[in-house]
């Protein structure tokens, strides 16, 4: 058994692929990125286009929308957007602890009918039973066609609502949102590791 902070892993072969934290199970290192499929290596797995459509461009498929993948791998293209709030989202409810501060960085771009620049924003949608949705702004960046930019920010929730959804939004309708990678980390997480017999 390996223990890191308040997480533990039952290891058969010495490699821990599943970590347990307060009854929840997460893949990978518990102090690393809480986003599943952060670089779109598995397509849109764990991601959901919000009232629009999406597809993946891989490094092997050519330069389909004007940009090469920044990470060298894949990136998501979110298209058929008819509202500025439409984008790509992931439910992170089970990965959030109350009172912890999380840092966010997302590598984003735009494509389509745009002259000049536009803003891309990172947002949390917070849902509680019996009440409407509320939204928490995380950060924004100005993006022009043909360039990757970073959206960065932090957030902390004093209590965790029934559902916490991270999403990227912001370009005007008709403009495609490009997402190369997303990282959400909790820098205050304990990185100590203890191996138990």
QUICORWO-V886162 format. One record per backbone hydrogen bond with DSSP energy under -0.5 kcal/mol. NH is the residue of the N-H (numbers start at 0). CO is the residue of the C=O. Records with the same first field share a line. If there is no record, write none. Layout:
NH=CO  CO
//
This chain:
1=8
2=193
3=6
4=191
6=3
7=19
8=1
10=8
15=13
16=14
18=25
19=7
20=23
23=20
25=18
27=16
31=28
33=183
37=34
39=36
42=39
44=41
46=43
47=88
49=86
50=48
52=78
54=76
56=74
58=72
60=57
61=58
63=61
65=62
73=38
74=56
75=178
76=54
77=176
78=52  76
81=79
85=82
87=167
88=47
89=165
91=163
92=163
94=91
95=92
98=156
99=96
101=154
102=184
103=152
104=182
105=150
106=180
107=105  148
108=177
110=175
113=111
117=142
119=140
120=168
121=138
122=166
123=135
124=164
125=123  133
126=124  162
130=127
133=125
135=123
137=121
138=121
140=119
142=117
144=115
145=109
146=143
148=107
150=105
151=149
152=103
153=137
154=101
156=99
160=158
161=126
162=126
164=124
165=89
166=122
167=87
168=120
169=83
173=80
174=171
175=110
176=77
177=108  175
178=75
179=106
180=106
181=37
182=104
184=102
186=184
187=100
188=185
193=2
195=0  193
//
